[in-house]
Amino acid sequence: MFGGFVILLVAGDALVRGAVSLSLKLGIPALIVSLTIVAFGTSAPELLISIKAALDGSAGLALGNVVGSNIANVLLVLGVPALFFGISTQDNTSKSNYIYMILATIVFIVMGFMGPLTALNGVLLLLMLAVILFKAYRHAKNSRRAMLAAMDDLPQTNSAWWKIIILIGVGMIGLPIGANLLVEGAVHIAQELGIEEAVIGLTLVAIGTSLPELATTVMAAYRKEADVAIGNVIGSNIFNLLGVIGVTSLITNLPVSHEFLEQDFWIMLGSSLLLLPFIWYKINLTKLWGGAFLATYVIYIWMLFV
């Protein structure tokens, strides 16, 4: 567990540094890199674990992993760095991507109420993801063109291409390895104690697979890269709902239990809506807000076990 924690911190720092250097090298905002490359890299554990759970016939674990991770991404992953460092949102430009995240959450909940998530649902979710990625690509092209027009040249970075590739590679490889070291032991212990599969997915597995986001966001907040911190969470939540559930639904049907419909889906939506004033009105995520987010998450975890 200690080794996994160290790997997560080192890999998270490498991914942040690589992402910022890449954005400077390409002349596109760091937010776009964090919404795509960083978010995909930190969502890899959710994807791998959900696919494995689906193949093993553990649909509750696969669904709980994604729902729990999205809740953890907002309350835990943003709460911890905000508590220690604070996160400035004054230069944040993620309104449109935040709307995509809320839309993806609502579509996912509606699908859940319509019955088991099937291959058709998976195709629709993946199509939504493709549209969002295409819009991010167009935004990146327009940002690069505008930056070139305004500056006649792109901002320079001392990082060579090989160094950027190594940093991003170390981050993407190290994050799932570190998370896996922590998750495996925790899940086995929980199973030995007879804890329900869905609860394991919503808590231990969700927290474990959110550790890459947490490590990346903490290092981003420490380095004062607020766009990377917030973009990572928004992008990861979008990837989880559209990509992870989309792919998993193609493998097997995912039945949705009453617990998800009555409680967890709404907590996921509510935690996502909590970000509205910080994204829309650029209210800083101060240490006080960080503490409030963490306290809310602790209450949620407590509710799962009582």
Secondary structure by P-SEA (a helix, b strand, c coil): caaaaaaaaaaaaaaaaaaaaaaaaacccaaaaaacaaaaaaaaaaaaaaaaaaaacaaaaaaaaaaaaaaaaaccaaaaaaacbbbbccccccaaaaaaaaaaaaaaaaaaaaccccaaaaaaaaaaaaaaaaaaaaaaaaaaaaaaaaccccccccccaaaaaaaaaaaaaaaaaaaaaaaaaaaaaaaaacccaaaaaacaaaaaaaaaaaaaaaaaaaacaaaaaaaaaaaaaaaaaccaaaaaaaabbbbbcccccccaaaaaaaaaacccccccccccccaaaaaaaaaaaaaaaaaacc
